[in-house]
């Protein structure tokens, strides 16, 4: 699965799909890392944070994702499944997706 990463330090850096009042409020306190699955043709795509913690300046993130079941009824609209986290004092981030490490200590 191809995830996209956006390190956001100011409102001008926020991608259009993630421009929500809640995200802008969170951004006032700390930079934010947005993780996205990109554009999807229907609803039913999931990206969810299971755990996130900073260990030795590394933001360790555990995610789960899933796709709609074949034949399921889903809204026909372009969606952008994403999650965001405050980065705090982290200098790097690591991502585990569905219990598989996909990024180990990438710089923020």
C-alpha positions as CSV (number, residue, x, y, z in Angstrom):
1,X,0.0,0.0,0.0
2,X,1.3,3.4,-1.0
3,X,0.9,5.9,1.8
4,X,1.6,9.6,1.4
5,X,3.2,11.7,4.2
6,X,2.8,15.5,4.8
7,X,4.8,17.2,7.5
8,X,2.8,20.3,8.3
9,X,4.3,23.3,10.2
10,X,1.9,26.1,9.1
11,X,-1.6,26.4,7.8
12,X,-0.3,27.1,4.3
13,X,1.3,23.6,4.2
14,X,-2.0,21.7,4.9
15,X,-3.1,19.8,1.8
16,X,-6.6,20.8,0.5
17,X,-8.2,17.4,1.4
18,X,-7.2,17.9,5.1
19,X,-8.2,21.5,5.6
20,X,-10.5,21.2,8.7
21,X,-11.0,23.5,11.6
22,X,-10.0,20.7,14.0
23,X,-6.7,20.2,12.2
24,X,-5.9,23.9,12.1
25,X,-6.6,24.1,15.9
26,X,-4.2,21.2,16.6
27,X,-1.5,22.9,14.4
28,X,-1.3,25.8,16.8
29,X,0.4,23.7,19.4
30,X,2.7,21.5,17.4
31,X,3.7,20.5,13.9
32,X,1.5,17.7,12.5
33,X,2.2,14.7,10.4
34,X,-0.6,13.8,8.0
35,X,-0.7,10.2,6.6
36,X,-3.0,9.6,3.6
37,X,-4.0,6.8,1.4
38,X,-4.5,9.3,-1.5
39,X,-7.6,9.7,-3.6
40,X,-10.1,6.7,-3.6
41,X,-13.1,6.3,-5.9
42,X,-15.6,5.3,-3.3
43,X,-16.3,5.3,0.5
44,X,-15.3,2.2,2.5
45,X,-11.6,2.7,2.6
46,X,-10.1,2.9,6.2
47,X,-7.0,4.3,7.8
48,X,-6.9,4.3,11.6
49,X,-4.3,5.0,14.3
50,X,-3.9,2.1,16.7
51,X,-1.0,3.5,18.7
52,X,1.4,6.4,18.6
53,X,4.2,7.3,21.0
54,X,7.6,9.1,21.0
55,X,10.5,6.9,21.8
56,X,14.0,8.4,21.7
57,X,12.9,11.3,19.4
58,X,11.1,8.8,17.0
59,X,7.4,9.0,16.6
60,X,6.3,5.4,16.4
61,X,2.9,5.0,14.7
62,X,0.8,1.8,14.3
63,X,-2.0,2.0,11.8
64,X,-4.5,-0.4,10.3
65,X,-6.1,0.0,6.9
66,X,-8.7,-1.9,4.9
67,X,-10.5,-1.7,1.6
68,X,-14.3,-2.1,0.9
69,X,-15.4,-5.7,0.5
70,X,-15.9,-6.8,-3.1
71,X,-19.6,-6.3,-4.0
72,X,-20.3,-4.1,-1.0
73,X,-22.5,-1.0,-1.5
74,X,-20.4,2.1,-1.0
75,X,-21.1,5.8,-1.8
76,X,-19.8,6.8,-5.2
77,X,-17.7,9.8,-4.2
78,X,-14.0,10.6,-4.2
79,X,-12.6,10.2,-0.7
80,X,-9.2,10.9,0.9
81,X,-8.7,8.5,3.9
82,X,-6.2,10.1,6.2
83,X,-5.1,10.5,9.8
84,X,-3.0,13.1,11.5
85,X,-0.8,13.3,14.6
86,X,1.0,16.0,16.5
87,X,4.7,15.4,16.2
88,X,5.7,17.1,19.4
89,X,9.5,16.8,20.0
90,X,10.0,13.9,17.5
91,X,12.7,14.3,14.9
92,X,11.9,11.1,13.0
93,X,8.9,8.9,12.5
94,X,8.3,5.1,12.0
95,X,5.2,3.5,10.6
96,X,3.8,0.0,11.1
97,X,0.8,-0.7,8.9
98,X,-1.3,-3.8,9.6
99,X,1.5,-5.2,11.8
100,X,4.2,-4.7,9.1
101,X,6.9,-2.1,9.4
102,X,6.8,0.1,6.2
103,X,9.0,3.0,7.4
104,X,11.8,2.9,10.0
105,X,12.9,6.3,11.3
106,X,12.4,8.7,8.4
107,X,13.2,12.3,9.1
108,X,10.4,14.8,9.7
